[in-house]
Amino acid sequence: MKTIYLQNEDWGFEKFQYSDLSDLSEEFKKRNIIIGYRAKIGDRAEIADRAKIGDRAEIADRAEIGDRAKIGDRAKIAACAKIGDCAKIGDCAEIGYCAEIGDRAEIGDRAEIGYRAEIAACAKIGDRAKIGEGIILAKNLYIKGSGHSLTYVGDGKVSIGCVTKSIQWFKDNYEELGRENNYSENQIQEYLSYILVAETFYQNLKQGEKNHETRKL
């Protein structure tokens, strides 16, 4: 028997055991998860709602696939790799062991992302590109909360799940957005605290860039 973790109504993950992926067809359907022809999913992998796994794709043990993420045909996601919300992994691409692909990032067809490499949110890696082991692309802030993840994507903007807006927009609209996503009041306050962390991060980043420019004069 294998174990897989699927998202539940409280934004947590529930454990299911199965012999064949077809045993979970109803659970996949409830969550709008699409598993392609002859796709393989390793033991203790985590698959969020609305993910799409392509034909003959391979998801290794303990890998994590985010909400609305799309894994291309024949793509290979190595053990313990993390694929962010709304990320797109191209056909025949390979994501290395413990690599992290940020929210809304796009990895091209036949691209190779090395062991423990980190690709920031919204980054785009072209077809057949190769990113070596341990490479980190872009300074970043990533918080995995009780619901969607929060990622700083640059220029004073953050992504929460599949929504990318300015930090100020999130400060003004966090309550409405939280309720639209069925967050509890505690979760709404939790995400306000994350938004304020992102604001501090952005202010510190701007100050650091300003200090760097001053030293150059």
BASE-617710 format. One record per residue (C-alpha): x, y, z; residue in one letter. Coordinates in Angstrom, 2 decimals, decimal comma, m for minus. Layout:
<r><X>X</X><Y>Y</Y><Z>Z</Z><rest>a</rest></r>
...
% end
This chain:
<r><X>0,00</X><Y>0,00</Y><Z>0,00</Z><rest>m</rest></r>
<r><X>1,08</X><Y>3,56</Y><Z>m0,74</Z><rest>k</rest></r>
<r><X>0,15</X><Y>6,76</Y><Z>1,06</Z><rest>t</rest></r>
<r><X>m0,85</X><Y>10,05</Y><Z>m0,57</Z><rest>i</rest></r>
<r><X>m1,88</X><Y>13,37</Y><Z>1,00</Z><rest>y</rest></r>
<r><X>m4,77</X><Y>15,32</Y><Z>m0,53</Z><rest>l</rest></r>
<r><X>m6,12</X><Y>18,70</Y><Z>0,52</Z><rest>q</rest></r>
<r><X>m9,19</X><Y>18,85</Y><Z>2,77</Z><rest>n</rest></r>
<r><X>m11,79</X><Y>21,57</Y><Z>3,36</Z><rest>e</rest></r>
<r><X>m9,71</X><Y>23,13</Y><Z>6,14</Z><rest>d</rest></r>
<r><X>m6,73</X><Y>23,69</Y><Z>3,81</Z><rest>w</rest></r>
<r><X>m4,83</X><Y>20,94</Y><Z>5,57</Z><rest>g</rest></r>
<r><X>m3,91</X><Y>17,58</Y><Z>4,06</Z><rest>f</rest></r>
<r><X>m5,60</X><Y>14,27</Y><Z>4,66</Z><rest>e</rest></r>
<r><X>m3,88</X><Y>10,90</Y><Z>4,38</Z><rest>k</rest></r>
<r><X>m5,20</X><Y>8,25</Y><Z>2,01</Z><rest>f</rest></r>
<r><X>m3,85</X><Y>4,79</Y><Z>1,37</Z><rest>q</rest></r>
<r><X>m4,17</X><Y>2,99</Y><Z>m1,94</Z><rest>y</rest></r>
<r><X>m2,88</X><Y>0,13</Y><Z>m4,05</Z><rest>s</rest></r>
<r><X>m3,57</X><Y>1,74</Y><Z>m7,42</Z><rest>d</rest></r>
<r><X>m4,28</X><Y>5,37</Y><Z>m8,28</Z><rest>l</rest></r>
<r><X>m7,63</X><Y>4,33</Y><Z>m9,70</Z><rest>s</rest></r>
<r><X>m8,67</X><Y>3,55</Y><Z>m6,10</Z><rest>d</rest></r>
<r><X>m8,73</X><Y>7,30</Y><Z>m5,49</Z><rest>l</rest></r>
<r><X>m10,60</X><Y>8,38</Y><Z>m8,60</Z><rest>s</rest></r>
<r><X>m13,53</X><Y>9,78</Y><Z>m6,59</Z><rest>e</rest></r>
<r><X>m11,23</X><Y>11,70</Y><Z>m4,24</Z><rest>e</rest></r>
<r><X>m9,39</X><Y>13,19</Y><Z>m7,22</Z><rest>f</rest></r>
<r><X>m12,69</X><Y>14,15</Y><Z>m8,84</Z><rest>k</rest></r>
<r><X>m13,89</X><Y>15,94</Y><Z>m5,67</Z><rest>k</rest></r>
<r><X>m10,74</X><Y>18,08</Y><Z>m5,74</Z><rest>r</rest></r>
<r><X>m10,62</X><Y>18,63</Y><Z>m9,52</Z><rest>n</rest></r>
<r><X>m7,28</X><Y>16,85</Y><Z>m9,66</Z><rest>i</rest></r>
<r><X>m6,39</X><Y>15,38</Y><Z>m13,04</Z><rest>i</rest></r>
<r><X>m3,99</X><Y>12,43</Y><Z>m13,21</Z><rest>i</rest></r>
<r><X>m2,79</X><Y>11,63</Y><Z>m16,72</Z><rest>g</rest></r>
<r><X>m2,47</X><Y>8,31</Y><Z>m18,49</Z><rest>y</rest></r>
<r><X>0,13</X><Y>6,08</Y><Z>m16,84</Z><rest>r</rest></r>
<r><X>1,31</X><Y>8,84</Y><Z>m14,52</Z><rest>a</rest></r>
<r><X>3,16</X><Y>7,67</Y><Z>m11,43</Z><rest>k</rest></r>
<r><X>2,96</X><Y>9,17</Y><Z>m7,94</Z><rest>i</rest></r>
<r><X>5,41</X><Y>8,16</Y><Z>m5,22</Z><rest>g</rest></r>
<r><X>4,76</X><Y>7,28</Y><Z>m1,61</Z><rest>d</rest></r>
<r><X>3,71</X><Y>10,11</Y><Z>0,75</Z><rest>r</rest></r>
<r><X>3,47</X><Y>12,67</Y><Z>m2,04</Z><rest>a</rest></r>
<r><X>1,25</X><Y>15,71</Y><Z>m1,44</Z><rest>e</rest></r>
<r><X>m1,14</X><Y>16,86</Y><Z>m4,18</Z><rest>i</rest></r>
<r><X>m3,18</X><Y>20,05</Y><Z>m3,74</Z><rest>a</rest></r>
<r><X>m6,56</X><Y>20,82</Y><Z>m5,29</Z><rest>d</rest></r>
<r><X>m6,93</X><Y>21,39</Y><Z>m9,03</Z><rest>r</rest></r>
<r><X>m3,45</X><Y>20,10</Y><Z>m9,83</Z><rest>a</rest></r>
<r><X>m2,92</X><Y>18,52</Y><Z>m13,24</Z><rest>k</rest></r>
<r><X>m0,42</X><Y>15,70</Y><Z>m13,68</Z><rest>i</rest></r>
<r><X>0,38</X><Y>14,93</Y><Z>m17,32</Z><rest>g</rest></r>
<r><X>0,51</X><Y>11,64</Y><Z>m19,15</Z><rest>d</rest></r>
<r><X>3,39</X><Y>9,38</Y><Z>m18,05</Z><rest>r</rest></r>
<r><X>4,64</X><Y>12,06</Y><Z>m15,64</Z><rest>a</rest></r>
<r><X>6,47</X><Y>10,83</Y><Z>m12,54</Z><rest>e</rest></r>
<r><X>6,04</X><Y>12,39</Y><Z>m9,10</Z><rest>i</rest></r>
<r><X>8,55</X><Y>10,88</Y><Z>m6,66</Z><rest>a</rest></r>
<r><X>8,25</X><Y>10,12</Y><Z>m2,94</Z><rest>d</rest></r>
<r><X>7,37</X><Y>13,05</Y><Z>m0,64</Z><rest>r</rest></r>
<r><X>7,16</X><Y>15,55</Y><Z>m3,50</Z><rest>a</rest></r>
<r><X>4,65</X><Y>18,40</Y><Z>m3,06</Z><rest>e</rest></r>
<r><X>2,46</X><Y>19,67</Y><Z>m5,90</Z><rest>i</rest></r>
<r><X>0,68</X><Y>22,99</Y><Z>m5,28</Z><rest>g</rest></r>
<r><X>m2,82</X><Y>24,24</Y><Z>m5,96</Z><rest>d</rest></r>
<r><X>m3,56</X><Y>24,56</Y><Z>m9,71</Z><rest>r</rest></r>
<r><X>m0,02</X><Y>23,45</Y><Z>m10,57</Z><rest>a</rest></r>
<r><X>0,41</X><Y>21,81</Y><Z>m13,96</Z><rest>k</rest></r>
<r><X>2,94</X><Y>19,04</Y><Z>m14,54</Z><rest>i</rest></r>
<r><X>3,62</X><Y>18,32</Y><Z>m18,20</Z><rest>g</rest></r>
<r><X>3,60</X><Y>15,01</Y><Z>m20,00</Z><rest>d</rest></r>
<r><X>6,59</X><Y>12,79</Y><Z>m19,14</Z><rest>r</rest></r>
<r><X>7,91</X><Y>15,38</Y><Z>m16,68</Z><rest>a</rest></r>
<r><X>9,81</X><Y>14,04</Y><Z>m13,67</Z><rest>k</rest></r>
<r><X>9,55</X><Y>15,57</Y><Z>m10,20</Z><rest>i</rest></r>
<r><X>12,20</X><Y>14,14</Y><Z>m7,86</Z><rest>a</rest></r>
<r><X>11,76</X><Y>13,15</Y><Z>m4,23</Z><rest>a</rest></r>
<r><X>11,01</X><Y>15,98</Y><Z>m1,76</Z><rest>c</rest></r>
<r><X>10,77</X><Y>18,59</Y><Z>m4,52</Z><rest>a</rest></r>
<r><X>8,17</X><Y>21,33</Y><Z>m4,05</Z><rest>k</rest></r>
<r><X>6,11</X><Y>22,76</Y><Z>m6,89</Z><rest>i</rest></r>
<r><X>4,29</X><Y>25,99</Y><Z>m5,98</Z><rest>g</rest></r>
<r><X>0,71</X><Y>27,08</Y><Z>m6,54</Z><rest>d</rest></r>
<r><X>m0,13</X><Y>27,77</Y><Z>m10,21</Z><rest>c</rest></r>
<r><X>3,37</X><Y>26,74</Y><Z>m11,32</Z><rest>a</rest></r>
<r><X>3,75</X><Y>25,15</Y><Z>m14,74</Z><rest>k</rest></r>
<r><X>6,28</X><Y>22,41</Y><Z>m15,44</Z><rest>i</rest></r>
<r><X>6,84</X><Y>21,72</Y><Z>m19,13</Z><rest>g</rest></r>
<r><X>6,73</X><Y>18,44</Y><Z>m20,99</Z><rest>d</rest></r>
<r><X>9,72</X><Y>16,17</Y><Z>m20,29</Z><rest>c</rest></r>
<r><X>11,16</X><Y>18,67</Y><Z>m17,78</Z><rest>a</rest></r>
<r><X>13,08</X><Y>17,32</Y><Z>m14,79</Z><rest>e</rest></r>
<r><X>12,97</X><Y>18,86</Y><Z>m11,31</Z><rest>i</rest></r>
<r><X>15,76</X><Y>17,69</Y><Z>m9,00</Z><rest>g</rest></r>
<r><X>15,73</X><Y>16,31</Y><Z>m5,47</Z><rest>y</rest></r>
<r><X>14,55</X><Y>18,91</Y><Z>m2,90</Z><rest>c</rest></r>
<r><X>14,34</X><Y>21,62</Y><Z>m5,56</Z><rest>a</rest></r>
<r><X>11,71</X><Y>24,32</Y><Z>m5,00</Z><rest>e</rest></r>
<r><X>9,70</X><Y>25,93</Y><Z>m7,78</Z><rest>i</rest></r>
<r><X>7,88</X><Y>29,08</Y><Z>m6,64</Z><rest>g</rest></r>
<r><X>4,25</X><Y>30,04</Y><Z>m7,16</Z><rest>d</rest></r>
<r><X>3,34</X><Y>30,89</Y><Z>m10,77</Z><rest>r</rest></r>
<r><X>6,84</X><Y>30,02</Y><Z>m11,99</Z><rest>a</rest></r>
<r><X>7,08</X><Y>28,46</Y><Z>m15,45</Z><rest>e</rest></r>
<r><X>9,63</X><Y>25,79</Y><Z>m16,33</Z><rest>i</rest></r>
<r><X>10,01</X><Y>25,09</Y><Z>m20,04</Z><rest>g</rest></r>
<r><X>9,84</X><Y>21,85</Y><Z>m21,95</Z><rest>d</rest></r>
<r><X>12,82</X><Y>19,54</Y><Z>m21,36</Z><rest>r</rest></r>
<r><X>14,36</X><Y>22,00</Y><Z>m18,88</Z><rest>a</rest></r>
<r><X>16,42</X><Y>20,58</Y><Z>m16,02</Z><rest>e</rest></r>
<r><X>16,36</X><Y>22,07</Y><Z>m12,52</Z><rest>i</rest></r>
<r><X>19,14</X><Y>20,70</Y><Z>m10,30</Z><rest>g</rest></r>
<r><X>19,34</X><Y>19,25</Y><Z>m6,80</Z><rest>y</rest></r>
<r><X>18,15</X><Y>21,75</Y><Z>m4,15</Z><rest>r</rest></r>
<r><X>17,87</X><Y>24,59</Y><Z>m6,67</Z><rest>a</rest></r>
<r><X>15,29</X><Y>27,28</Y><Z>m5,90</Z><rest>e</rest></r>
<r><X>13,31</X><Y>29,10</Y><Z>m8,57</Z><rest>i</rest></r>
<r><X>11,51</X><Y>32,22</Y><Z>m7,35</Z><rest>a</rest></r>
<r><X>7,83</X><Y>32,93</Y><Z>m7,83</Z><rest>a</rest></r>
<r><X>6,81</X><Y>34,10</Y><Z>m11,31</Z><rest>c</rest></r>
<r><X>10,22</X><Y>33,26</Y><Z>m12,76</Z><rest>a</rest></r>
<r><X>10,29</X><Y>31,82</Y><Z>m16,27</Z><rest>k</rest></r>
<r><X>12,85</X><Y>29,21</Y><Z>m17,28</Z><rest>i</rest></r>
<r><X>13,02</X><Y>28,50</Y><Z>m21,01</Z><rest>g</rest></r>
<r><X>12,83</X><Y>25,28</Y><Z>m22,96</Z><rest>d</rest></r>
<r><X>15,86</X><Y>22,98</Y><Z>m22,54</Z><rest>r</rest></r>
<r><X>17,43</X><Y>25,34</Y><Z>m19,97</Z><rest>a</rest></r>
<r><X>19,60</X><Y>23,81</Y><Z>m17,23</Z><rest>k</rest></r>
<r><X>19,80</X><Y>25,23</Y><Z>m13,70</Z><rest>i</rest></r>
<r><X>22,57</X><Y>23,66</Y><Z>m11,64</Z><rest>g</rest></r>
<r><X>22,58</X><Y>22,19</Y><Z>m8,15</Z><rest>e</rest></r>
<r><X>21,92</X><Y>24,58</Y><Z>m5,29</Z><rest>g</rest></r>
<r><X>21,30</X><Y>27,61</Y><Z>m7,50</Z><rest>i</rest></r>
<r><X>18,90</X><Y>30,19</Y><Z>m6,01</Z><rest>i</rest></r>
<r><X>17,28</X><Y>32,55</Y><Z>m8,49</Z><rest>l</rest></r>
<r><X>16,28</X><Y>35,93</Y><Z>m6,97</Z><rest>a</rest></r>
<r><X>15,97</X><Y>37,12</Y><Z>m3,40</Z><rest>k</rest></r>
<r><X>12,69</X><Y>35,96</Y><Z>m2,05</Z><rest>n</rest></r>
<r><X>10,29</X><Y>35,69</Y><Z>0,85</Z><rest>l</rest></r>
<r><X>8,19</X><Y>32,54</Y><Z>1,05</Z><rest>y</rest></r>
<r><X>5,71</X><Y>31,74</Y><Z>3,81</Z><rest>i</rest></r>
<r><X>3,68</X><Y>28,54</Y><Z>3,84</Z><rest>k</rest></r>
<r><X>0,65</X><Y>29,31</Y><Z>5,95</Z><rest>g</rest></r>
<r><X>m2,35</X><Y>27,25</Y><Z>6,94</Z><rest>s</rest></r>
<r><X>m3,98</X><Y>27,99</Y><Z>3,58</Z><rest>g</rest></r>
<r><X>m2,21</X><Y>29,28</Y><Z>0,49</Z><rest>h</rest></r>
<r><X>1,47</X><Y>30,18</Y><Z>0,44</Z><rest>s</rest></r>
<r><X>2,67</X><Y>33,79</Y><Z>0,32</Z><rest>l</rest></r>
<r><X>5,59</X><Y>34,72</Y><Z>m1,92</Z><rest>t</rest></r>
<r><X>7,27</X><Y>38,08</Y><Z>m2,48</Z><rest>y</rest></r>
<r><X>7,62</X><Y>38,47</Y><Z>m6,27</Z><rest>v</rest></r>
<r><X>9,36</X><Y>41,86</Y><Z>m6,56</Z><rest>g</rest></r>
<r><X>8,43</X><Y>45,53</Y><Z>m7,01</Z><rest>d</rest></r>
<r><X>6,41</X><Y>45,62</Y><Z>m3,82</Z><rest>g</rest></r>
<r><X>4,13</X><Y>42,79</Y><Z>m4,91</Z><rest>k</rest></r>
<r><X>3,29</X><Y>39,43</Y><Z>m3,36</Z><rest>v</rest></r>
<r><X>1,41</X><Y>36,35</Y><Z>m4,47</Z><rest>s</rest></r>
<r><X>m1,01</X><Y>34,58</Y><Z>m2,16</Z><rest>i</rest></r>
<r><X>m2,06</X><Y>31,44</Y><Z>m3,94</Z><rest>g</rest></r>
<r><X>m2,85</X><Y>32,51</Y><Z>m7,50</Z><rest>c</rest></r>
<r><X>m3,51</X><Y>36,20</Y><Z>m6,68</Z><rest>v</rest></r>
<r><X>m0,63</X><Y>38,60</Y><Z>m7,34</Z><rest>t</rest></r>
<r><X>m1,09</X><Y>42,22</Y><Z>m6,21</Z><rest>k</rest></r>
<r><X>0,76</X><Y>45,00</Y><Z>m4,40</Z><rest>s</rest></r>
<r><X>1,33</X><Y>44,66</Y><Z>m0,68</Z><rest>i</rest></r>
<r><X>m0,89</X><Y>47,69</Y><Z>m0,15</Z><rest>q</rest></r>
<r><X>m3,70</X><Y>46,04</Y><Z>m2,13</Z><rest>w</rest></r>
<r><X>m3,54</X><Y>43,01</Y><Z>0,14</Z><rest>f</rest></r>
<r><X>m3,58</X><Y>45,25</Y><Z>3,22</Z><rest>k</rest></r>
<r><X>m6,74</X><Y>46,90</Y><Z>1,90</Z><rest>d</rest></r>
<r><X>m8,49</X><Y>43,74</Y><Z>0,72</Z><rest>n</rest></r>
<r><X>m7,25</X><Y>40,84</Y><Z>2,88</Z><rest>y</rest></r>
<r><X>m10,55</X><Y>40,40</Y><Z>4,72</Z><rest>e</rest></r>
<r><X>m12,68</X><Y>40,22</Y><Z>1,59</Z><rest>e</rest></r>
<r><X>m10,19</X><Y>37,95</Y><Z>m0,17</Z><rest>l</rest></r>
<r><X>m10,01</X><Y>35,64</Y><Z>2,83</Z><rest>g</rest></r>
<r><X>m13,79</X><Y>35,27</Y><Z>2,99</Z><rest>r</rest></r>
<r><X>m13,97</X><Y>34,61</Y><Z>m0,75</Z><rest>e</rest></r>
<r><X>m11,59</X><Y>31,70</Y><Z>m0,16</Z><rest>n</rest></r>
<r><X>m13,57</X><Y>30,39</Y><Z>2,84</Z><rest>n</rest></r>
<r><X>m10,86</X><Y>31,29</Y><Z>5,36</Z><rest>y</rest></r>
<r><X>m11,80</X><Y>31,37</Y><Z>9,02</Z><rest>s</rest></r>
<r><X>m11,45</X><Y>34,63</Y><Z>10,97</Z><rest>e</rest></r>
<r><X>m8,31</X><Y>33,23</Y><Z>12,60</Z><rest>n</rest></r>
<r><X>m6,83</X><Y>32,47</Y><Z>9,18</Z><rest>q</rest></r>
<r><X>m7,70</X><Y>35,96</Y><Z>7,95</Z><rest>i</rest></r>
<r><X>m5,75</X><Y>37,47</Y><Z>10,85</Z><rest>q</rest></r>
<r><X>m2,94</X><Y>34,97</Y><Z>10,26</Z><rest>e</rest></r>
<r><X>m2,56</X><Y>36,19</Y><Z>6,69</Z><rest>y</rest></r>
<r><X>m2,67</X><Y>39,84</Y><Z>7,74</Z><rest>l</rest></r>
<r><X>0,40</X><Y>39,11</Y><Z>9,87</Z><rest>s</rest></r>
<r><X>2,12</X><Y>37,55</Y><Z>6,83</Z><rest>y</rest></r>
<r><X>1,25</X><Y>40,60</Y><Z>4,70</Z><rest>i</rest></r>
<r><X>2,84</X><Y>42,86</Y><Z>7,32</Z><rest>l</rest></r>
<r><X>5,95</X><Y>40,64</Y><Z>7,34</Z><rest>v</rest></r>
<r><X>6,11</X><Y>41,03</Y><Z>3,56</Z><rest>a</rest></r>
<r><X>5,80</X><Y>44,81</Y><Z>3,93</Z><rest>e</rest></r>
<r><X>8,73</X><Y>44,88</Y><Z>6,35</Z><rest>t</rest></r>
<r><X>10,73</X><Y>42,64</Y><Z>4,03</Z><rest>f</rest></r>
<r><X>10,07</X><Y>44,99</Y><Z>1,11</Z><rest>y</rest></r>
<r><X>11,00</X><Y>48,08</Y><Z>3,13</Z><rest>q</rest></r>
<r><X>14,26</X><Y>46,45</Y><Z>4,24</Z><rest>n</rest></r>
<r><X>14,98</X><Y>45,40</Y><Z>0,67</Z><rest>l</rest></r>
<r><X>14,48</X><Y>48,97</Y><Z>m0,59</Z><rest>k</rest></r>
<r><X>16,69</X><Y>50,34</Y><Z>2,18</Z><rest>q</rest></r>
<r><X>19,40</X><Y>47,83</Y><Z>1,31</Z><rest>g</rest></r>
<r><X>19,28</X><Y>48,83</Y><Z>m2,35</Z><rest>e</rest></r>
<r><X>19,42</X><Y>52,52</Y><Z>m1,39</Z><rest>k</rest></r>
<r><X>22,46</X><Y>51,91</Y><Z>0,84</Z><rest>n</rest></r>
<r><X>24,14</X><Y>50,00</Y><Z>m1,98</Z><rest>h</rest></r>
<r><X>23,61</X><Y>52,89</Y><Z>m4,40</Z><rest>e</rest></r>
<r><X>24,94</X><Y>55,38</Y><Z>m1,81</Z><rest>t</rest></r>
<r><X>28,15</X><Y>53,37</Y><Z>m1,40</Z><rest>r</rest></r>
<r><X>28,66</X><Y>53,44</Y><Z>m5,15</Z><rest>k</rest></r>
<r><X>28,64</X><Y>57,29</Y><Z>m5,22</Z><rest>l</rest></r>
% end
